[in-house]
Amino acid sequence: MKVFICGITGSQGSALARLLLPSTPVVGLTRNPSSASAAALTSLGAELLPGSYDDASALASALAGCTALFLNPMPSFTDPAAERRDGLTLLAAAKAAGTVTRVVYSTALSVDAPEKLPNYDPEAYIAKMLSQKRFLEGAVRDSGIPHWTILRPGNFMTNYVGEPALTRQKDLVFEGVSATAFARDTKLPMVDTATIGAFARAALLDADNKFDKQEIGLADELLTLDELLAKLGAAAGRTLTARYLTDGEVEAQKMLNPMIGAQVMMRGLAQFVDVDAVKSWGVPLSSFDKFLEREAALVKETYDVKNKTA
């Protein structure tokens, strides 16, 4: 068996690669083979080739001899069609390789029924992103690749550390306050990328076809933002709090800030996952506490703002 991992140097792809190696060969494309993340995976035995999904020859070379595909194309703020285009390109290349018999696609909670989200606006950025993923879910089902699994993860724990936190959570990192459109009682379905990797690995190595043609919502646990920030603050050695925007503030900001509109819709995200059902698959789950313990050094580095500028 050999697995092509889309986004192999990203948080999901690298988590999967580390779980598959060294017993299962993995390959992926990267625009920067000399990056620290690429070098770390190469040292573990991953095969990283230079190239992008627009490079047909590089993609064909990487997929040669692969028997499985982990599909995880990234959305683009500047090119709304990029995710769909990349996903279709990868599926077509996998089919053309002639050896790929299994695909695992990681999408997002609510992709199957986004209209159930509160204040759903089909013209909002987040809604258009979900639409791209929904289209690709259909493409996976109709691809002709015999075995497929769709994973729908919730709110990534990695959003609160490292570069994602520094770019999307600046007020939290630098001021210790998260201004949010979540409600105080909103339950966030938190998921560790290690859990996504564990489910993807189980589905890819699925000798009994237990995961075949299954669509699985993923979350390790449900936390309110106050609960999340209390745990994160304790790990960071800082007091981190939430400021809940009023309805008026939300209305004034959501058209200018797509994250505000996304947070309003995410108030209903927990309806799409049952943690007990996730546990029933027999794949070991993580937790936010386990994530913070594993990433303790990165948590401290992220929230130590003495030598940072906003």
ROKELUM-14722 format. One line per field, with one value per atom (N, C-alpha, C): residue in three letters; x, y, z; atom name. Coordinates in steps of 0.1 Angstrom, whole numbers, m for minus. Layout:
REM residues N
r	(ALA,...)
east	(X,...)
north	(Y,...)
up	(Z,...)
a	(CA,...)
This chain:
REM residues 310
r	(MET,MET,MET,LYS,LYS,LYS,VAL,VAL,VAL,PHE,PHE,PHE,ILE,ILE,ILE,CYS,CYS,CYS,GLY,GLY,GLY,ILE,ILE,ILE,THR,THR,THR,GLY,GLY,GLY,SER,SER,SER,GLN,GLN,GLN,GLY,GLY,GLY,SER,SER,SER,ALA,ALA,ALA,LEU,LEU,LEU,ALA,ALA,ALA,ARG,ARG,ARG,LEU,LEU,LEU,LEU,LEU,LEU,LEU,LEU,LEU,PRO,PRO,PRO,SER,SER,SER,THR,THR,THR,PRO,PRO,PRO,VAL,VAL,VAL,VAL,VAL,VAL,GLY,GLY,GLY,LEU,LEU,LEU,THR,THR,THR,ARG,ARG,ARG,ASN,ASN,ASN,PRO,PRO,PRO,SER,SER,SER,SER,SER,SER,ALA,ALA,ALA,SER,SER,SER,ALA,ALA,ALA,ALA,ALA,ALA,ALA,ALA,ALA,LEU,LEU,LEU,THR,THR,THR,SER,SER,SER,LEU,LEU,LEU,GLY,GLY,GLY,ALA,ALA,ALA,GLU,GLU,GLU,LEU,LEU,LEU,LEU,LEU,LEU,PRO,PRO,PRO,GLY,GLY,GLY,SER,SER,SER,TYR,TYR,TYR,ASP,ASP,ASP,ASP,ASP,ASP,ALA,ALA,ALA,SER,SER,SER,ALA,ALA,ALA,LEU,LEU,LEU,ALA,ALA,ALA,SER,SER,SER,ALA,ALA,ALA,LEU,LEU,LEU,ALA,ALA,ALA,GLY,GLY,GLY,CYS,CYS,CYS,THR,THR,THR,ALA,ALA,ALA,LEU,LEU,LEU,PHE,PHE,PHE,LEU,LEU,LEU,ASN,ASN,ASN,PRO,PRO,PRO,MET,MET,MET,PRO,PRO,PRO,SER,SER,SER,PHE,PHE,PHE,THR,THR,THR,ASP,ASP,ASP,PRO,PRO,PRO,ALA,ALA,ALA,ALA,ALA,ALA,GLU,GLU,GLU,ARG,ARG,ARG,ARG,ARG,ARG,ASP,ASP,ASP,GLY,GLY,GLY,LEU,LEU,LEU,THR,THR,THR,LEU,LEU,LEU,LEU,LEU,LEU,ALA,ALA,ALA,ALA,ALA,ALA,ALA,ALA,ALA,LYS,LYS,LYS,ALA,ALA,ALA,ALA,ALA,ALA,GLY,GLY,GLY,THR,THR,THR,VAL,VAL,VAL,THR,THR,THR,ARG,ARG,ARG,VAL,VAL,VAL,VAL,VAL,VAL,TYR,TYR,TYR,SER,SER,SER,THR,THR,THR,ALA,ALA,ALA,LEU,LEU,LEU,SER,SER,SER,VAL,VAL,VAL,ASP,ASP,ASP,ALA,ALA,ALA,PRO,PRO,PRO,GLU,GLU,GLU,LYS,LYS,LYS,LEU,LEU,LEU,PRO,PRO,PRO,ASN,ASN,ASN,TYR,TYR,TYR,ASP,ASP,ASP,PRO,PRO,PRO,GLU,GLU,GLU,ALA,ALA,ALA,TYR,TYR,TYR,ILE,ILE,ILE,ALA,ALA,ALA,LYS,LYS,LYS,MET,MET,MET,LEU,LEU,LEU,SER,SER,SER,GLN,GLN,GLN,LYS,LYS,LYS,ARG,ARG,ARG,PHE,PHE,PHE,LEU,LEU,LEU,GLU,GLU,GLU,GLY,GLY,GLY,ALA,ALA,ALA,VAL,VAL,VAL,ARG,ARG,ARG,ASP,ASP,ASP,SER,SER,SER,GLY,GLY,GLY,ILE,ILE,ILE,PRO,PRO,PRO,HIS,HIS,HIS,TRP,TRP,TRP,THR,THR,THR,ILE,ILE,ILE,LEU,LEU,LEU,ARG,ARG,ARG,PRO,PRO,PRO,GLY,GLY,GLY,ASN,ASN,ASN,PHE,PHE,PHE,MET,MET,MET,THR,THR,THR,ASN,ASN,ASN,TYR,TYR,TYR,VAL,VAL,VAL,GLY,GLY,GLY,GLU,GLU,GLU,PRO,PRO,PRO,ALA,ALA,ALA,LEU,LEU,LEU,THR,THR,THR,ARG,ARG,ARG,GLN,GLN,GLN,LYS,LYS,LYS,ASP,ASP,ASP,LEU,LEU,LEU,VAL,VAL,VAL,PHE,PHE,PHE,GLU,GLU,GLU,GLY,GLY,GLY,VAL,VAL,VAL,SER,SER,SER,ALA,ALA,ALA,THR,THR,THR,ALA,ALA,ALA,PHE,PHE,PHE,ALA,ALA,ALA,ARG,ARG,ARG,ASP,ASP,ASP,THR,THR,THR,LYS,LYS,LYS,LEU,LEU,LEU,PRO,PRO,PRO,MET,MET,MET,VAL,VAL,VAL,ASP,ASP,ASP,THR,THR,THR,ALA,ALA,ALA,THR,THR,THR,ILE,ILE,ILE,GLY,GLY,GLY,ALA,ALA,ALA,PHE,PHE,PHE,ALA,ALA,ALA,ARG,ARG,ARG,ALA,ALA,ALA,ALA,ALA,ALA,LEU,LEU,LEU,LEU,LEU,LEU,ASP,ASP,ASP,ALA,ALA,ALA,ASP,ASP,ASP,ASN,ASN,ASN,LYS,LYS,LYS,PHE,PHE,PHE,ASP,ASP,ASP,LYS,LYS,LYS,GLN,GLN,GLN,GLU,GLU,GLU,ILE,ILE,ILE,GLY,GLY,GLY,LEU,LEU,LEU,ALA,ALA,ALA,ASP,ASP,ASP,GLU,GLU,GLU,LEU,LEU,LEU,LEU,LEU,LEU,THR,THR,THR,LEU,LEU,LEU,ASP,ASP,ASP,GLU,GLU,GLU,LEU,LEU,LEU,LEU,LEU,LEU,ALA,ALA,ALA,LYS,LYS,LYS,LEU,LEU,LEU,GLY,GLY,GLY,ALA,ALA,ALA,ALA,ALA,ALA,ALA,ALA,ALA,GLY,GLY,GLY,ARG,ARG,ARG,THR,THR,THR,LEU,LEU,LEU,THR,THR,THR,ALA,ALA,ALA,ARG,ARG,ARG,TYR,TYR,TYR,LEU,LEU,LEU,THR,THR,THR,ASP,ASP,ASP,GLY,GLY,GLY,GLU,GLU,GLU,VAL,VAL,VAL,GLU,GLU,GLU,ALA,ALA,ALA,GLN,GLN,GLN,LYS,LYS,LYS,MET,MET,MET,LEU,LEU,LEU,ASN,ASN,ASN,PRO,PRO,PRO,MET,MET,MET,ILE,ILE,ILE,GLY,GLY,GLY,ALA,ALA,ALA,GLN,GLN,GLN,VAL,VAL,VAL,MET,MET,MET,MET,MET,MET,ARG,ARG,ARG,GLY,GLY,GLY,LEU,LEU,LEU,ALA,ALA,ALA,GLN,GLN,GLN,PHE,PHE,PHE,VAL,VAL,VAL,ASP,ASP,ASP,VAL,VAL,VAL,ASP,ASP,ASP,ALA,ALA,ALA,VAL,VAL,VAL,LYS,LYS,LYS,SER,SER,SER,TRP,TRP,TRP,GLY,GLY,GLY,VAL,VAL,VAL,PRO,PRO,PRO,LEU,LEU,LEU,SER,SER,SER,SER,SER,SER,PHE,PHE,PHE,ASP,ASP,ASP,LYS,LYS,LYS,PHE,PHE,PHE,LEU,LEU,LEU,GLU,GLU,GLU,ARG,ARG,ARG,GLU,GLU,GLU,ALA,ALA,ALA,ALA,ALA,ALA,LEU,LEU,LEU,VAL,VAL,VAL,LYS,LYS,LYS,GLU,GLU,GLU,THR,THR,THR,TYR,TYR,TYR,ASP,ASP,ASP,VAL,VAL,VAL,LYS,LYS,LYS,ASN,ASN,ASN,LYS,LYS,LYS,THR,THR,THR,ALA,ALA,ALA)
east	(8,0,9,4,11,0,2,m8,m3,m11,m8,m16,m9,m15,m15,m27,m30,m27,m19,m16,m7,3,11,19,22,29,20,7,m3,m6,m15,m18,m25,m34,m41,m32,m26,m17,m5,1,13,9,m2,m7,m9,m15,m18,m5,4,17,25,25,32,26,13,6,8,10,12,26,36,50,54,64,72,66,55,50,43,37,29,36,41,47,38,42,34,42,34,40,31,37,29,37,30,37,38,49,51,58,54,60,74,77,89,95,102,107,118,123,133,128,114,108,111,109,111,101,89,79,81,86,89,101,111,123,120,111,107,101,92,85,94,103,113,122,126,134,127,114,106,103,107,106,96,89,80,87,80,85,78,86,80,86,78,82,78,87,84,73,63,53,40,30,17,6,m6,m17,m20,m14,m15,m5,5,15,11,6,0,11,23,33,38,40,44,33,21,10,9,11,11,22,34,46,44,38,36,26,15,5,8,19,22,25,17,19,11,4,m3,m16,m20,m33,m44,m40,m50,m47,m57,m56,m63,m56,m62,m64,m77,m81,m84,m77,m79,m75,m81,m77,m81,m73,m75,m84,m93,m100,m91,m94,m87,m95,m90,m98,m98,m87,m86,m91,m93,m98,m108,m121,m131,m133,m129,m130,m118,m108,m96,m98,m106,m108,m114,m125,m132,m123,m115,m107,m96,m89,m79,m84,m96,m102,m105,m111,m114,m101,m91,m78,m72,m73,m67,m75,m88,m96,m94,m93,m91,m77,m67,m53,m52,m60,m60,m66,m77,m84,m75,m68,m59,m47,m43,m32,m35,m47,m51,m49,m43,m40,m47,m53,m60,m73,m75,m88,m95,m89,m95,m92,m103,m101,m108,m101,m106,m106,m118,m119,m123,m115,m117,m124,m136,m143,m146,m158,m161,m175,m177,m191,m201,m213,m224,m224,m213,m213,m225,m230,m241,m255,m256,m268,m266,m258,m254,m266,m277,m289,m295,m291,m296,m288,m278,m270,m278,m277,m284,m280,m289,m286,m278,m281,m274,m276,m266,m266,m258,m264,m257,m247,m248,m238,m226,m226,m215,m203,m191,m179,m179,m183,m183,m193,m204,m214,m209,m202,m196,m185,m177,m167,m174,m184,m191,m197,m202,m207,m197,m184,m174,m171,m171,m168,m180,m192,m204,m203,m199,m198,m187,m176,m165,m169,m177,m182,m190,m198,m205,m196,m185,m176,m168,m166,m159,m168,m181,m191,m192,m191,m193,m180,m169,m156,m153,m160,m157,m146,m139,m130,m138,m134,m143,m147,m137,m139,m136,m146,m144,m150,m144,m149,m149,m159,m159,m159,m149,m147,m151,m159,m163,m159,m147,m142,m148,m148,m154,m144,m144,m135,m121,m111,m98,m92,m86,m78,m66,m61,m49,m52,m64,m68,m63,m60,m57,m43,m34,m20,m12,0,9,4,7,3,m12,m20,m35,m39,m34,m38,m33,m20,m14,m20,m27,m33,m48,m55,m69,m74,m65,m69,m60,m57,m47,m51,m64,m68,m67,m69,m68,m53,m44,m30,m24,m27,m20,m27,m40,m48,m54,m55,m61,m76,m82,m96,m101,m110,m116,m130,m131,m144,m151,m163,m168,m183,m188,m202,m208,m200,m206,m215,m225,m232,m225,m228,m221,m224,m235,m238,m235,m229,m225,m216,m219,m210,m202,m189,m180,m175,m177,m173,m158,m149,m135,m129,m120,m113,m98,m91,m76,m73,m63,m59,m53,m49,m44,m56,m68,m80,m84,m83,m86,m76,m63,m53,m56,m60,m63,m75,m86,m97,m93,m86,m81,m73,m64,m55,m64,m74,m82,m90,m95,m102,m94,m81,m72,m67,m66,m61,m72,m84,m96,m98,m91,m92,m106,m114,m127,m138,m134,m143,m154,m150,m158,m162,m152,m154,m158,m160,m163,m177,m177,m189,m196,m188,m193,m190,m199,m197,m198,m187,m185,m182,m191,m188,m178,m168,m157,m156,m156,m153,m148,m138,m133,m142,m146,m155,m162,m172,m179,m175,m171,m167,m173,m177,m181,m168,m169,m157,m151,m159,m154,m146,m151,m144,m131,m131,m119,m109,m113,m103,m97,m105,m100,m89,m91,m81,m68,m71,m60,m52,m59,m52,m43,m48,m41,m28,m29,m17,m7,m13,m4,1,m4,0,m6,m17,m23,m38,m44,m59,m64,m72,m78,m93,m100,m114,m121,m135,m143,m151,m153,m163,m173,m185,m196,m202,m202,m207,m222,m228,m242,m248,m261,m268,m265,m265,m263,m249,m239,m225,m223,m230,m229,m234,m246,m252,m243,m237,m229,m216,m211,m198,m198,m209,m208,m206,m211,m209,m195,m188,m174,m164,m167,m158,m164,m160,m166,m165,m155,m154,m166,m172,m183,m195,m198,m209,m207,m194,m191,m194,m190,m193,m207,m215,m230,m235,m231,m235,m230,m218,m212,m219,m228,m235,m243,m246,m254,m246,m232,m224,m225,m227,m227,m238,m249,m260,m256,m244,m240,m231,m228,m219,m224,m223,m226,m213,m207,m194,m195,m206,m207,m207,m213,m212,m198,m191,m177,m169,m171,m164,m167,m179,m183,m175,m168,m160,m147,m144,m133,m119,m119,m107,m104,m92,m90,m91,m98,m100,m90,m89,m81,m90,m85,m92,m85,m91,m84,m72,m75,m64,m52,m55,m44,m36,m44,m38,m29,m34,m26,m13,m14,m3,8,3,12,19,11,16,20,24,27,37,48,58,52,44,39,28,21,11,19,29,37,43,49,55,44,32,22,18,16,9,20,33,43,45,39,39,49,58,68,76,80,89,81,68,60,54,51,44,31,20,7,7)
north	(m12,0,12,23,36,47,57,67,81,87,101,109,118,127,141,146,160,169,180,188,182,174,166,174,186,194,202,202,209,201,207,201,187,186,173,163,167,158,153,162,157,148,151,142,128,127,114,107,115,109,103,110,105,92,90,78,67,69,59,54,63,60,52,44,40,28,22,9,11,22,25,37,35,46,57,69,81,90,97,107,119,130,142,153,163,174,186,193,205,216,228,239,242,238,241,229,221,208,211,223,226,232,233,239,230,235,227,216,219,208,197,201,191,182,189,182,172,176,167,155,156,144,135,142,134,126,131,124,112,112,100,90,94,84,88,100,104,108,106,110,123,134,147,152,154,159,173,181,194,195,205,206,211,214,218,210,212,205,210,221,226,220,213,206,192,189,176,165,168,158,154,165,162,154,157,150,136,134,120,112,118,111,107,117,114,103,102,93,79,78,65,55,44,33,35,46,48,40,35,27,35,46,54,68,76,91,97,105,114,127,131,143,154,166,177,190,194,206,218,228,240,251,257,269,281,290,302,314,324,336,345,343,351,344,331,323,313,317,309,295,294,282,272,277,269,255,255,242,232,236,227,222,232,229,219,221,212,199,198,185,177,183,176,171,180,176,164,164,153,140,141,129,123,132,128,121,127,122,108,107,95,84,87,77,74,83,81,72,73,65,50,46,32,23,28,19,23,35,40,34,27,20,26,35,41,55,63,77,81,89,95,110,116,130,137,147,154,167,169,182,190,191,199,196,197,196,205,200,208,208,202,203,196,185,178,185,195,203,216,225,238,247,245,253,252,242,240,249,255,264,277,283,295,307,315,327,323,311,307,316,321,330,324,319,312,321,334,343,346,342,344,336,341,333,319,317,304,295,300,292,288,297,293,283,284,274,260,260,247,241,250,246,239,244,238,224,223,210,200,205,197,191,200,196,184,186,176,163,164,152,143,150,143,138,145,141,128,128,116,104,105,94,89,98,95,93,92,92,78,68,55,48,55,49,40,27,17,20,24,26,40,46,60,62,72,76,91,97,112,115,123,127,142,145,159,164,169,174,187,190,202,213,221,232,228,231,226,232,224,228,236,233,240,255,259,273,282,276,284,285,280,280,283,288,290,300,298,308,310,300,303,313,311,320,334,335,348,356,349,356,358,348,349,353,352,354,365,375,385,391,395,401,391,379,369,367,367,365,377,389,401,408,407,414,404,392,382,382,388,389,384,375,371,377,387,393,383,379,367,369,363,362,349,341,329,333,326,328,322,326,321,306,301,287,279,285,278,266,254,243,241,242,241,226,220,206,206,205,206,193,194,182,185,175,174,169,175,170,155,152,138,128,133,125,123,134,133,123,125,115,101,99,85,79,87,82,80,89,87,75,73,61,48,48,36,34,44,43,38,43,40,25,20,7,m3,0,m6,m20,m30,m43,m49,m46,m52,m43,m32,m22,m17,m16,m10,4,11,26,29,18,20,27,38,45,51,54,60,75,83,97,100,105,105,120,125,138,135,144,142,153,150,159,151,156,149,152,165,169,182,186,198,207,220,230,243,250,264,272,284,292,296,298,300,288,276,264,263,266,265,275,287,297,295,289,286,276,265,255,261,269,274,284,292,302,295,284,277,271,266,261,272,284,295,303,301,309,323,325,338,337,349,349,353,344,346,346,356,357,360,358,361,374,382,393,389,387,383,395,396,407,408,420,422,419,417,415,426,438,450,450,447,446,436,424,414,418,425,429,440,448,459,454,443,438,426,418,406,408,419,421,425,431,436,425,416,406,393,385,372,362,364,355,357,369,372,364,365,357,342,338,323,319,327,324,323,332,331,318,313,300,289,291,280,278,287,285,272,268,255,244,244,234,221,221,209,199,204,195,185,187,178,166,166,155,150,137,130,123,128,124,109,104,90,82,87,79,79,90,91,80,79,69,55,53,39,33,41,36,28,30,23,30,42,49,58,57,65,80,87,101,109,121,130,139,150,160,173,184,196,196,190,188,181,170,162,170,177,186,196,203,213,208,196,189,186,180,177,189,200,212,223,218,228,238,234,244,254,250,259,268,263,272,283,280,290,300,295,303,313,308,316,327,324,334,342,339,348,360,371,382,393,390,400,405,395,399,399,400,400,414,417,429,425,431,428,431)
up	(0,0,0,m7,m7,m8,1,2,m3,m12,m16,m6,1,11,6,3,m1,12,10,21,31,26,35,46,43,53,62,60,68,80,88,101,100,91,89,82,71,63,71,78,86,97,104,114,109,97,91,87,81,76,88,99,111,117,115,120,110,97,87,87,88,87,100,99,87,79,85,80,66,64,52,44,32,25,22,23,19,10,2,m8,m8,m11,m13,m21,m25,m32,m23,m25,m17,m26,m24,m32,m26,m14,m7,0,m7,m1,10,10,20,33,34,46,58,70,82,83,79,80,70,58,48,52,58,62,73,82,94,89,79,74,65,58,50,59,71,80,86,85,90,79,67,56,45,47,37,24,13,0,m4,m4,m8,m21,m30,m44,m46,m53,m56,m66,m64,m74,m68,m76,m71,m79,m75,m82,m96,m99,m113,m122,m116,m124,m127,m138,m141,m141,m146,m146,m132,m124,m110,m103,m105,m98,m103,m116,m121,m115,m114,m109,m94,m87,m73,m70,m79,m77,m83,m91,m97,m86,m87,m77,m64,m63,m50,m51,m39,m39,m31,m25,m17,m18,m16,m16,m4,3,13,7,6,m1,9,7,17,10,m1,m8,1,1,9,3,10,5,3,m6,m8,m7,1,2,m10,m19,m31,m43,m43,m55,m50,m49,m44,m51,m64,m71,m69,m62,m61,m54,m44,m36,m45,m52,m61,m72,m78,m89,m85,m74,m69,m66,m59,m56,m68,m78,m90,m98,m98,m104,m97,m84,m76,m78,m78,m81,m95,m105,m119,m120,m114,m114,m107,m96,m89,m97,m104,m112,m124,m130,m141,m138,m125,m121,m122,m121,m123,m112,m101,m90,m77,m77,m65,m63,m52,m49,m37,m30,m18,m17,m13,m10,3,11,23,22,23,21,34,38,50,47,51,48,60,64,76,81,94,100,93,90,84,69,63,48,42,49,43,44,53,55,60,54,59,62,55,56,70,78,92,102,97,106,108,120,123,115,110,102,89,84,72,60,54,43,32,21,10,3,5,m1,8,20,29,25,29,25,30,43,49,42,38,31,17,10,m3,m1,10,12,15,23,25,12,3,m9,m18,m18,m25,m20,m7,m1,m4,m3,m6,m20,m30,m44,m45,m38,m38,m31,m21,m15,m25,m33,m44,m54,m57,m67,m62,m49,m43,m45,m41,m42,m57,m66,m80,m88,m81,m88,m95,m90,m96,m88,m78,m69,m60,m59,m53,m38,m30,m16,m12,m5,m1,13,20,33,34,40,41,56,60,74,75,85,87,101,102,115,119,132,137,139,150,152,156,148,150,163,172,183,179,167,162,159,158,156,167,178,190,194,185,188,175,176,164,155,142,132,130,131,131,142,154,165,162,157,155,144,135,123,125,132,133,147,157,171,178,170,175,188,190,202,214,212,222,226,216,219,225,220,225,237,237,247,257,254,263,263,253,252,238,237,224,223,214,210,201,204,197,194,183,180,185,191,198,209,212,224,236,248,260,261,257,258,246,236,224,227,223,224,211,213,201,200,189,187,183,194,192,187,178,172,171,175,174,160,154,141,142,154,157,156,159,158,144,136,122,115,119,113,117,129,134,126,124,117,102,96,82,81,90,90,90,100,101,88,82,70,58,57,47,48,60,62,66,60,64,57,61,55,55,65,66,60,54,48,58,71,81,78,73,70,56,48,34,32,24,21,33,43,56,56,62,63,78,84,98,103,112,118,130,131,141,151,164,175,186,194,206,218,218,229,226,233,232,243,240,250,247,257,255,254,249,247,261,271,284,289,287,291,283,270,262,267,269,273,287,296,309,308,300,298,291,280,272,281,289,297,308,314,324,317,305,298,294,291,287,298,310,321,321,314,313,316,319,320,306,301,288,289,284,286,273,273,261,263,253,253,242,247,238,232,218,211,213,214,214,200,199,186,177,183,174,169,177,173,162,164,154,140,141,128,121,129,124,118,123,119,109,108,101,86,80,66,63,73,71,74,84,89,87,77,75,86,95,107,117,117,126,121,108,102,104,103,104,119,128,142,146,140,142,137,125,120,128,134,142,155,159,171,171,158,157,152,153,147,154,167,175,172,165,161,151,145,134,139,152,157,170,172,184,189,200,205,208,214,217,205,194,181,176,177,173,181,194,202,197,192,189,178,170,159,164,177,183,180,175,172,184,190,202,200,209,208,216,213,220,229,234,242,241,245,245,255,267,277,271,264,258,248,240,229,235,246,252,259,264,270,259,248,238,231,230,224,234,246,256,252,246,242,232,222,212,219,228,236,243,250,257,247,236,226,220,217,211,220,233,242,250,248,254,245,248,239,242,251,255,243,234,223,210,210,198,196,183,180,173,176,170,155)
a	(N,CA,C,N,CA,C,N,CA,C,N,CA,C,N,CA,C,N,CA,C,N,CA,C,N,CA,C,N,CA,C,N,CA,C,N,CA,C,N,CA,C,N,CA,C,N,CA,C,N,CA,C,N,CA,C,N,CA,C,N,CA,C,N,CA,C,N,CA,C,N,CA,C,N,CA,C,N,CA,C,N,CA,C,N,CA,C,N,CA,C,N,CA,C,N,CA,C,N,CA,C,N,CA,C,N,CA,C,N,CA,C,N,CA,C,N,CA,C,N,CA,C,N,CA,C,N,CA,C,N,CA,C,N,CA,C,N,CA,C,N,CA,C,N,CA,C,N,CA,C,N,CA,C,N,CA,C,N,CA,C,N,CA,C,N,CA,C,N,CA,C,N,CA,C,N,CA,C,N,CA,C,N,CA,C,N,CA,C,N,CA,C,N,CA,C,N,CA,C,N,CA,C,N,CA,C,N,CA,C,N,CA,C,N,CA,C,N,CA,C,N,CA,C,N,CA,C,N,CA,C,N,CA,C,N,CA,C,N,CA,C,N,CA,C,N,CA,C,N,CA,C,N,CA,C,N,CA,C,N,CA,C,N,CA,C,N,CA,C,N,CA,C,N,CA,C,N,CA,C,N,CA,C,N,CA,C,N,CA,C,N,CA,C,N,CA,C,N,CA,C,N,CA,C,N,CA,C,N,CA,C,N,CA,C,N,CA,C,N,CA,C,N,CA,C,N,CA,C,N,CA,C,N,CA,C,N,CA,C,N,CA,C,N,CA,C,N,CA,C,N,CA,C,N,CA,C,N,CA,C,N,CA,C,N,CA,C,N,CA,C,N,CA,C,N,CA,C,N,CA,C,N,CA,C,N,CA,C,N,CA,C,N,CA,C,N,CA,C,N,CA,C,N,CA,C,N,CA,C,N,CA,C,N,CA,C,N,CA,C,N,CA,C,N,CA,C,N,CA,C,N,CA,C,N,CA,C,N,CA,C,N,CA,C,N,CA,C,N,CA,C,N,CA,C,N,CA,C,N,CA,C,N,CA,C,N,CA,C,N,CA,C,N,CA,C,N,CA,C,N,CA,C,N,CA,C,N,CA,C,N,CA,C,N,CA,C,N,CA,C,N,CA,C,N,CA,C,N,CA,C,N,CA,C,N,CA,C,N,CA,C,N,CA,C,N,CA,C,N,CA,C,N,CA,C,N,CA,C,N,CA,C,N,CA,C,N,CA,C,N,CA,C,N,CA,C,N,CA,C,N,CA,C,N,CA,C,N,CA,C,N,CA,C,N,CA,C,N,CA,C,N,CA,C,N,CA,C,N,CA,C,N,CA,C,N,CA,C,N,CA,C,N,CA,C,N,CA,C,N,CA,C,N,CA,C,N,CA,C,N,CA,C,N,CA,C,N,CA,C,N,CA,C,N,CA,C,N,CA,C,N,CA,C,N,CA,C,N,CA,C,N,CA,C,N,CA,C,N,CA,C,N,CA,C,N,CA,C,N,CA,C,N,CA,C,N,CA,C,N,CA,C,N,CA,C,N,CA,C,N,CA,C,N,CA,C,N,CA,C,N,CA,C,N,CA,C,N,CA,C,N,CA,C,N,CA,C,N,CA,C,N,CA,C,N,CA,C,N,CA,C,N,CA,C,N,CA,C,N,CA,C,N,CA,C,N,CA,C,N,CA,C,N,CA,C,N,CA,C,N,CA,C,N,CA,C,N,CA,C,N,CA,C,N,CA,C,N,CA,C,N,CA,C,N,CA,C,N,CA,C,N,CA,C,N,CA,C,N,CA,C,N,CA,C,N,CA,C,N,CA,C,N,CA,C,N,CA,C,N,CA,C,N,CA,C,N,CA,C,N,CA,C,N,CA,C,N,CA,C,N,CA,C,N,CA,C,N,CA,C,N,CA,C,N,CA,C,N,CA,C,N,CA,C,N,CA,C,N,CA,C,N,CA,C,N,CA,C,N,CA,C,N,CA,C,N,CA,C,N,CA,C,N,CA,C,N,CA,C,N,CA,C,N,CA,C,N,CA,C,N,CA,C,N,CA,C,N,CA,C,N,CA,C,N,CA,C,N,CA,C,N,CA,C,N,CA,C,N,CA,C,N,CA,C,N,CA,C,N,CA,C,N,CA,C,N,CA,C,N,CA,C,N,CA,C,N,CA,C,N,CA,C,N,CA,C,N,CA,C,N,CA,C,N,CA,C,N,CA,C,N,CA,C,N,CA,C,N,CA,C,N,CA,C,N,CA,C,N,CA,C,N,CA,C,N,CA,C,N,CA,C,N,CA,C,N,CA,C,N,CA,C,N,CA,C,N,CA,C,N,CA,C,N,CA,C,N,CA,C,N,CA,C,N,CA,C,N,CA,C,N,CA,C,N,CA,C,N,CA,C,N,CA,C,N,CA,C,N,CA,C,N,CA,C)
